Amino acid sequence: MESRKKSQRRIVLFVFVFVLCVQLQLARTEDCPADGRTWVPFKNRCYHFIHGEEDKIKSYTFERAKTLCQGFELLTIQSAEENDFVIKYSPEVWKGNVNVWLGMYYDTNSEDMQWLPEEPVKYTNWEDSSSPSDLVPMDTCVALHSATGKWESVSCLDEVENGVICETAQTAEAARQKPSALISALVILSVVAIVGVSAVVWFLHQKHNLGSTIITAFEYHPPFRVLDTDQSCLVEAEETDSVP
């Protein structure tokens, strides 16, 4: 009896711990910088869209844009999917079209466009009428138009733009692929199944104990046999005759 109670307690404890672990896993969010600014996660990167002051015209030079990121990277676009993410999220921050500084510049050493800090450019989305060759190479930077997602070559020294996005990588723990909806559903179903099985085991155990109690209560005990009068007299007579 005592061992069964211990088994039930272990099952309940196991289910509780398992459910708690699942909730913590599903509630885990991306590990973006906790520096008081709003970071938006996308894949294994985090993005901070600088709002600026709504009552003033925004204008940032390329050097000022790098300074605003305070040690983080200026926006780099490595794929069409990332480019689309920036376009779709920009209306959440800015009204109308915004020209966003990209962390791209012309590197005189490689004589080609580079991402800060010195990473090769593998993906581009230039406007049809724009190309880095339109400007003096050493003065070439790039701005992204939030309305179209197209890139335009601009002067690093003379131009000012009204949008800045900072970027950084998530930590290794958060960069791991999050469980898919199917896996999450299977985990939840597993928890429900474990709870259900535990409930059935507990019910059957209680039913067994109740049945044993009823059987014990109604256990048949044959009545004490009382000899009738004639048999009693016969026994007494036999006992009397046998005495010397």
Protein Blocks (a to p, Z undefined) as FASTA:
>chain_A
ZZmmmmmmmmmmmmmmmmmmmmmmmmpccdddfehpacddehjbccdddebjfkbccddd
fklmmmmnnopacdddfbfklmmmmmmmmmmmmgcjdddddfbdcdfklopacddehiac
fbdcddfkbcfklpcfklcccdddfknopacdddfklpccfbdcddddddfklmpccddf
klmmmmmmmmmmmmmmmmmmmmmmmmmmmmmmmmmmmpccdddddddfklmmmmmmmmmm
mpZZ
